[in-house]
Amino acid sequence: MTKRKYAFSWDLIGDLSNCRPNLGLTLRIEVYRLMQFCFRDVLEQRYGTEEVDAIFYEAGVLAGRHFFENAVVPRPENFNALIVKLQDLLKELGIGVLRIEASDLDTLNFTLAVSEDLDCSGLPELGYEICIYDEGFLAGILGAYTGRPFKVKEVDCWCTNERICRFEARPSTLEEKSC
């Protein structure tokens, strides 16, 4: 098998204390969105919407897993501690403001809401949810924390005329693991 050129590792985040001495660690939202939506456009033209959504979801799962393992430290001792840590981190990093609207720790079913979402806040109404990467990101975090694969689906979005992104999360079935 050929060695992969871009296999992700946390090392690719780099030395943040020494990476941009003049510009700092912040980046304007339009630059992030320019990259994300141009990637989506090119990939969609080549592979189709359904395949690109699957790629973005899978990339989100990978990112969420690595984020949990490297940024959510030390490992939270319970679900409430996990949520508090995530709320702090997501706000500090400018990703969004996380809130838990419903949780059932017996079934591991959750409703999570993210306001001021990095991916979509301020976008025009499109009539469909667009935060596919965020779905995967949350699934990756929850999966890494619980040790079980998760399926996360956005049910409300800024782009569906809501002013919040709402996600339903639950453990995934065997058939859903490939998502």
C-alpha positions in Angstrom: 0.0 0.0 0.0 1.3 3.5 -0.9 2.0 5.8 2.0 -0.7 8.5 2.3 0.6 12.0 1.8 -2.1 13.7 3.9 -3.1 11.2 6.6 -4.3 13.4 9.5 -2.5 13.6 12.8 -2.7 16.2 15.5 0.9 17.2 14.6 -0.6 18.9 11.4 -2.1 21.5 13.7 1.5 22.7 14.2 3.2 24.7 16.9 0.6 27.4 17.6 2.9 29.3 19.9 5.3 30.0 17.1 3.2 29.9 13.9 2.0 33.5 13.3 3.9 36.0 15.4 2.4 39.0 13.6 -1.1 37.8 12.7 -1.9 35.7 15.8 -4.3 32.7 15.9 -7.5 34.4 14.7 -9.0 34.1 11.2 -12.0 35.9 9.8 -15.1 33.8 9.1 -15.2 34.7 5.4 -11.8 33.1 4.8 -12.9 29.9 6.5 -16.1 29.8 4.6 -14.4 30.7 1.3 -12.2 27.6 1.7 -15.1 25.3 2.9 -17.6 26.3 0.3 -15.1 26.3 -2.6 -14.0 22.7 -1.5 -17.7 21.7 -1.5 -18.4 23.3 -4.9 -15.4 21.6 -6.6 -16.1 18.2 -4.9 -19.8 18.4 -5.7 -19.2 19.0 -9.3 -16.9 16.0 -9.5 -18.6 13.6 -7.1 -22.2 14.8 -6.6 -23.9 16.2 -3.5 -24.6 12.9 -1.7 -21.0 11.8 -1.9 -19.7 15.2 -0.8 -22.0 15.2 2.1 -20.7 11.8 3.1 -17.1 13.0 2.8 -17.8 16.1 4.9 -19.6 14.0 7.5 -16.7 11.5 7.7 -14.2 14.3 7.9 -16.2 15.8 10.7 -16.1 12.5 12.6 -12.4 12.3 12.2 -11.9 15.9 13.3 -14.3 15.4 16.3 -12.4 12.3 17.4 -9.0 14.0 17.2 -10.5 17.1 18.9 -11.8 15.1 21.8 -8.5 13.2 22.2 -6.3 16.2 22.0 -8.3 19.3 23.1 -10.8 17.9 25.6 -8.2 17.1 28.2 -8.1 15.8 30.8 -10.9 13.4 29.9 -14.1 14.6 31.6 -15.3 12.2 34.3 -19.0 12.5 33.4 -21.3 13.7 30.7 -22.0 17.0 32.5 -18.3 17.7 32.7 -17.9 16.9 29.0 -20.6 19.4 28.1 -19.1 22.2 30.3 -15.7 21.6 28.7 -17.1 21.5 25.2 -19.1 24.7 25.8 -15.9 26.5 27.0 -13.8 25.2 24.1 -16.3 25.8 21.3 -16.9 29.3 22.5 -13.2 30.0 23.1 -12.3 28.8 19.6 -15.1 30.7 17.9 -16.9 27.6 16.7 -20.2 28.3 18.3 -22.2 28.5 21.5 -23.3 25.0 22.6 -26.4 24.2 24.6 -27.9 20.8 25.5 -31.7 21.0 25.0 -32.5 17.3 25.9 -30.5 14.4 27.1 -31.2 10.8 28.0 -28.1 9.2 29.5 -29.7 5.8 29.6 -30.3 5.7 25.8 -27.6 8.2 24.9 -30.0 10.3 22.9 -29.3 14.0 22.9 -30.6 17.2 21.4 -27.8 19.8 21.0 -28.1 23.3 19.9 -25.3 25.6 18.6 -25.9 29.3 18.2 -23.5 31.6 16.3 -22.4 28.5 14.3 -19.2 29.1 12.4 -20.5 27.3 9.3 -23.8 29.0 8.7 -24.7 31.9 11.0 -25.6 34.9 8.8 -26.1 32.9 5.6 -29.2 33.3 3.5 -32.2 31.0 3.8 -31.5 28.1 1.4 -34.3 25.7 2.5 -32.0 23.0 3.6 -29.6 22.3 6.4 -25.9 22.7 5.5 -23.9 21.8 8.7 -22.9 18.3 7.5 -19.4 18.7 8.8 -20.7 19.8 12.2 -22.9 16.6 12.3 -19.8 14.5 11.9 -17.8 16.6 14.3 -20.3 16.1 17.1 -20.7 12.4 16.3 -16.9 12.1 16.5 -16.7 13.8 19.9 -19.6 11.8 21.3 -18.3 8.5 19.9 -14.8 9.2 21.3 -16.3 10.0 24.7 -18.7 7.0 24.9 -16.6 4.5 22.9 -19.7 3.9 20.7 -20.3 5.2 17.2 -22.9 8.0 16.9 -25.2 9.3 14.3 -25.9 13.0 14.4 -28.4 14.8 12.2 -29.1 18.5 11.9 -32.8 19.2 12.2 -32.8 23.0 12.3 -30.3 25.4 10.7 -29.8 29.1 10.0 -30.3 28.2 6.4 -33.8 26.8 7.1 -34.8 30.2 8.6 -33.9 29.2 12.2 -31.4 31.2 14.1 -29.8 28.2 15.7 -28.4 24.9 14.6 -30.1 22.0 16.3 -28.8 18.4 16.2 -30.3 15.1 17.2 -27.7 12.6 18.4 -28.0 8.9 19.1 -25.9 5.8 19.1 -25.7 4.5 15.5 -26.7 1.1 14.3 -24.4 -1.3 12.5 -25.7 -0.1 9.1 -25.0 3.6 10.0 -21.4 3.0 11.0 -20.2 3.7 7.5 -21.6 7.2 7.6 
